[in-house]
């Protein structure tokens, strides 16, 4: 939890942002609330119709889900015959707008900077389609706050047997059982770590590779069962596999919750959100569809404008004070040190290395200022990438990572919820705000102990930390 107050939430937002936000005509409610349940019913009605539309129709359930990802015939699954989309039996039939999730780029430079904005607009356009086909003019996507309501919303469960139910999920969730105590502890651990982050790039990285990826894997489950999108038996359900994730209706309420947390973060960290320059550093296509099937393409500037003025709010958003204050200056990032590594973490052996550091900015870590220290890791995976690895900074040798004391040294997670169709392996960048963890250790930063522990996933999988960088933000 933040142990200092960076800026006051109230009165911290500019008047223009306040006016746009709280004039929004739609409200997204938690799925277990009275209003949220009404939205879930509308979503259920609309999906009945969308599943009957041919997969060539942009508004159809198949087409909309395939925008995020879709198995490729001849590479994924058993799609020489495709019961969900009979015309899609070869890669030559792959539509140009399918498999375009920004955070699952299979080639070229990493596009993860687009994770939060791309999914925001993806949800916005799907929401409009549901609004039309449900004939509910007030419809807004419900969100699932799993931290407060650990059971799957009723109409997604097996007993409902409606258009929102999906067999290929964790059986316990489908039976109406709550998220396990261990998984809830992980959700709270990730949420607490996110409270420390004050720059967009780190927040975008931590929420994606932490809370987001963890819930995808947990909801998908570990069972091996028939995956109707792959048309064969696979493990990890629809949600645990990138190409089929968006075909599970729970995908949308999960991502609405991720978006809700981002909206909260924007309010608490004015002036630090994503910029057009960041999006332009690795441009990505934002191609979606109106509820009548008309295509929509966004420039990076239009993406930023859409973020600033959404047409919805969340039920628990707090309106800023009426008096506006100037936004604080944007934090500037400075590289301090870069250290090549070859630290391997497996189920049997955690990675445990000491980084030798010597820099004036690291000698005193003061939580009362706006100065922040960020750790950036370049991590490669081999074998089956699914699983979770936890990163700790200056964890005392006598403290077990499973103890309550360890949470004060927890920086964040490493996970590879990736679209590696052929198991080639790969490398990604992870960022963590470690200012509070450094202050907790109460030592001058001439050295830093880095511990990476595998906590779940296939036992044969591993990751290798290839490089560690320390960044200074002020």
TALINFEN-V377545 format. One record per pair of residues at least 24 apart in sequence whose ideal C-beta (glycine too) atoms are under 10 Angstrom apart, sorted by the first residue. I is the first residue (numbers start at 1). GAP is how many residues later the second one is. Records with the same first field share a line. If there is no record, write none. Layout:
I=GAP  GAP
//
This chain:
1=190  191  192  194  195  435
2=190  192  193  194  195  196  266  365  434
3=192  193  364  365  432  433  436  437
4=192  362  363  364  365  366  431  432  435
5=263  363
6=190  192  262  263  264  266  322  361  363  364  366
7=191  261  262  263  264  265  318  320  321  363
8=260  262  312  313  317
9=255  258  259  260  261  309  311  312
10=257  308  309  310  311  312  313  315
11=259  309  310  311  312  313  314
12=255  256  257  258  259  308  309  312  313  314  315  316
13=253  254  255  257  258  306  307  308  311  312  314
14=256  257  294  306  310  311  312  313
15=305  307  308  309  310
16=292  293  308
17=249  250  253  256  291  292  303  307  310
18=249  301  302  303  304  306
19=290  305
20=285  288  289  290  291
21=242  245  246  287  288  289  290  291  292  296  298  299
22=291  295  297  298
23=286  288  290
24=116  285  286  287  288  289  290  293
25=112  113  115  286  287  288
26=98  101  102  105  111  112  113  114  115  284  285  286  287
27=111  113  285  286  287  288  290
28=95  99  111  112  113  114  115  225  228  229  231  232  235  282  284  285  286  287  288  289
29=111  112  113  114  227  285  286  287
30=112  113  114  115  118  119  123  223  226  227  230  284  285  286
31=110  111  112  113  114  115  118  121  122  123  124  125  219  222  225  226
32=110  112  113  116  117  119  120  121  122
33=109  112  116  282  283
35=103  105  107  280
36=104  105  106  107  108  109  113  117  217  279
37=105  116  117  118
38=98  100  101  104
39=88  91  95  97  99  100  101  102  103  104  214
40=101  102  104  113  114  115  116  120  122  124  209  213
41=93  95  98  101  114  121  123
42=88  89  91  92  93  94  95  96  97  98  100
43=83  84  87  88  90  91  93  96  98  99  110  112  113  120  121  206  209  210
44=86  90  111  112  116  118  119  120  121  205
45=85  88  89  90  91  94  117  118
46=80  83  84  85  86  87  88  89  90  93  117
47=83  86  87  115  116  117  202  205
48=85  86  114  115  116
49=80  81  83  84  85  86  114
50=76  79  80  83  84  113
51=33  112
53=80  240
54=31  32  33
55=27  29  30  31  32  33  40  43
56=29  31  32  37  39
57=232  236
58=37  39  67  71  230  231  232  233  234  235  236  237
59=66  67  69  70  71  73  74  230  231  232  233  234
60=25  69  233
61=65  68  72  102  185  186  188
62=26  36  167  185
63=32  34  35  66  226  230
64=58  61  62  65  66  182  183  188  224  225
65=33  61  164  173  178  179  180  181  182  183  184  186  187
66=28  29  31  32  33  34  163  177  178  180  181
67=28  30  31  32  33  34  55  58  59  179  220  221  222
68=30  31  32  33  34  35  36  50  51  54  58  174  175  176  177  178  179  183  187
69=29  30  31  32  35  37  160  172  173  174  175  176  177  178  350
70=24  25  28  29  30  159  160  172  173  174  176  177
71=28  156  158  159  160  161  163  170  171  172  173  176  350
72=26  27  171  349
73=158
75=168  346  347
76=151  153  154  155  156  158  165  166  167  168  343  345  346
77=150  151  152  153  154  155  157  164  166  167
78=149  152  153  154  155  156
79=150  151  152  153
80=151
81=150
82=147  148  149
83=145  146  148
84=144  145  147  163
85=144
96=189  191
97=188  190  191  192  198  200
98=145
99=143  144  320
100=184  185  186  187  188
101=141  142  144  145  183  318
102=177  180  182  183  184
103=101  105  106  109  110  139  181  314  315  316  325
104=138  139  141  313  314  315  316
105=177  179  313  314
106=136  312  313  314  315  316  318  320
108=174  176
109=172  173
110=172  316  317  318  319
111=168  170  171  172  173  174
112=89  92  93  96  97  170  172  316  317  318  319
113=87  88  91  92  161  165  166  167  168  169  171
114=90  160  164  165  168  169  170  171  172  186  189
115=89  90  92  93  94  97  143  147  159
116=84  87  88  91  92  96  139  142  143  145  146  149  150  157  158  191
117=83  87  142  145  156  157  161  162  167  169  181  183  186  187  189  190
118=161  166  167  168  170  180  185
119=89  93  127  132  136  137  139  140  143
120=135  136  138  139  142  143  166  183  186  187  190
121=165  166  167  175  177  181  182  185  186  189
122=124  130  133  137  164  166
123=128  129  130  132  133  135  136  165  189
124=135  164  172  182  186  187  188
125=161  162  163  164  165  166  171
126=120  125  126  129  162  163  165
127=125  129  164  184  185
128=160  161  162  163  164  183
129=159  160  161  162  163  164
130=122  161
131=160
132=158  159  160
133=158
140=116  171  172  173  174  175
141=111  112  114  115  116  118  119  171
142=110  111  114  115  173
143=109  110  111  112  113  114  115  116  117  118  171  172  173
144=71  75  106  108  109  110  111  112  113  116
145=108  111  112  115  116  169  171
146=27  32  33  37  38  41  65  69  72  73  107  108  111
147=32  37  40  41  43  44  64  110  114
149=29  30
150=27  28  29  30  31  33  34  37
151=24  25  26  27  28
152=24  25  26  27  67  98  101
153=96  97  100
155=94
156=63  92  93  94  97
162=87
163=86
164=84  85  86  88  89
165=83  84  85
166=53  54  61  62  71  72  73  78  81  82  83  84  85
167=58  59  60  61  70  71  81
168=52  53  55  56  57  58  59  60  61  62  65  66  67  68  69  70  71  72  73  76  79  80
169=49  50  51  52  54  56  67  68  69  70  71  79  81
170=47  48  49  50  51  52  53  66  67  69  70
171=50  51  52  54  66
172=46  49
173=45  46  47  48  64  66  77
174=45  47  63
179=36  39  40
180=38
182=220  273  274
183=31  32  34  35  273
185=217  219  222
186=24  25  28  29  32  202  204  227  269  270
187=24  27  28  31
188=219
189=25  201  217  218  221  223  224
190=24  25  200  220  222  223
191=70
192=215  218  244
193=198  214  217  218  219  220  239  240  241  243  244
194=67  68  70  71  218  239
195=69  70  73  238  241
196=171  176  215  216  236  237  238  239  240  241
197=68  72  75  175  177  215  234  235  236  238
198=67  70  71  73  74  130  133  172  174  176  235  237  275
199=70  73  74  131  132  133  134  173  175  232  234  272  274
200=62  65  66  69  72  73  74  75  78  130  131
201=71  73  77  130  132  173  175  228  230  270  272
202=70  129  131  170  172  173  174  210  228  229  230  231  232  269  271
203=58  59  62  63  66  69  70  71  228  230
204=58  61  69  70  74  227
205=169  171  207  223  224  225  226  227  228
206=205  206  207  224  225  226  227
207=51  54  55  58  205
208=50  207  209  222
209=170  179  180  203  204  205  206  207  208  219  220  221  222  223
210=178  180  181  202  203  204  205  220  222
211=43  46  47  50  201  202
212=42  43  45  46  49  203  205
213=27  173  174  175  200  201  202  203  204  205
214=174  199  201  203  241  242
215=24  35  39  40  42  43  202
216=24  25  26  29  32  34  35  38  39  170  199  201
217=24  169  170  171  198  200  239  240
218=170  238
219=26  29  31  32  35
220=24  25  28  30  166  197
222=164  234  235  236
235=149  151  223
236=150  181
239=178
240=146  177
241=145  176  178
242=175  176  177  178  179
243=176  178
245=172  174
256=56  58
257=57
259=51  53  55
260=53  54  55  56  57
261=53
262=45
263=44  47  49  50  51  53  54
264=50  52  53  54
266=41  42
267=50  51  52  53
268=50
269=58  59  62
270=50  55  56  57  58  60
271=55  56  57  58  59  60
272=55  56  57  58  59  201
273=31  34  35  57
274=26  29  30  33
275=25  29  55
276=24  25  26  27  28  29
277=27
278=26
279=24  25  28
328=42
329=41  145
330=143
331=39  40  41  43  141  142  143
332=140  141  142
333=39  41  43  138  139  140  141
334=27  136  137  138  139  140
335=41  134  135  136  137
336=24  25  26  37  38  109  133  134  135  136
337=24  25  111  131  132  133  134  135
338=38  40  129  130  131  132  133
339=109  111  126  128  129  130  131
340=38  125  126  127  128
341=36  37  38  109  123  124  125  126  127
342=38  122  123  124  125
343=34  36  107  108  109  120  121  122  123  125
344=36  38  108  118  119  120  121
345=34  44  45  46  69  106  107  108  109  116  117  118  119  120
346=36  37  43  108  113  114  115  116  117  118
347=40  42  106  107  108  109  110  111  112  113  114  115
348=106  111  114
349=104  105  113
350=39  40  42  51  101  102  103  104  105
351=28  38  40  99  100  101  102  103  111  112  113  114
352=40  43  45  97  98  99  100  101
353=95  96  97  98  99  112  115
354=40  93  94  95  96
355=38  90  91  92  93  94  95  113  115
356=90  91  92
357=87  88  89  90  91  111  113
358=86  87  88  89
359=86  87  111  113
360=85  112
361=84  109  110  111  113
362=76  82  83  84  85  86  108  110
363=80  81  82  83
364=74  75  80  81
365=69  70  71  72  73  74  75  76  77  78  79  80
366=69  73
367=68  69  71  72  73
368=71
369=66  105
370=103  104
371=64  101  102  103
372=61  62  63  64  99  100  101  102
373=59  60  61  62  63  64  65  66  72  75  97  98  99  100
374=37  57  58  59  60  61  95  96  97  98  99
375=36  37  55  56  57  58  59  60  62  63  73  75  93  94  95  96
376=53  54  55  56  91  92  93  94  95
377=34  35  37  51  52  53  54  55  73  75  86  88  89  90  91  92
378=49  50  51  52  86  87  88  89  90  91
379=35  36  37  47  48  49  50  51  73  84  85  86  87  88  89
380=36  45  46  47  48  82  83  84  85  86  87
381=33  34  35  37  39  44  45  46  47  80  81  82  83
382=41  42  43  44  78  79  80  81  82
383=40  42  74  75  76  77  78  79  80
384=32  36  39  73  74  75  76  77  78
385=30  31  32  33  35  38  40  41  43  72  73  76  77  78
386=29  30  31  32  70  71  72  75
387=27  28  29  30  67  68  69  70  71  72  73  74  75  76
388=25  26  27  28  29  65  66  67  68  69
389=24  25  26  27  41  63  64  65  66  67  68  72  73  74  76
390=24  25  61  62  63  64  65  66
391=39  41  43  46  59  60  61  62  74
392=42  45  57  58  59  60  61
393=39  41  43  44  45  47  48  55  56  57  58
394=40  43  44  45  46  47  48  49  51  53  54  55  56  57
395=42  46  54  55  56  58
396=45  53
397=52  54
399=52
400=53
401=50  51  52  54
402=51  53
405=35
406=45  47
407=33
408=28  29  31  32  33
409=25  27  28  29  31  32  40  42
410=24  27  41
411=25  26  27  39  40  41
412=25
413=39  42
414=38  39  40  49  51
415=41  42  48
416=41  45  47
425=39
427=36  37  39  40
428=35
429=38  40
430=33  35
431=38  40
433=38  40
434=36  37
435=38
438=32
445=25
//
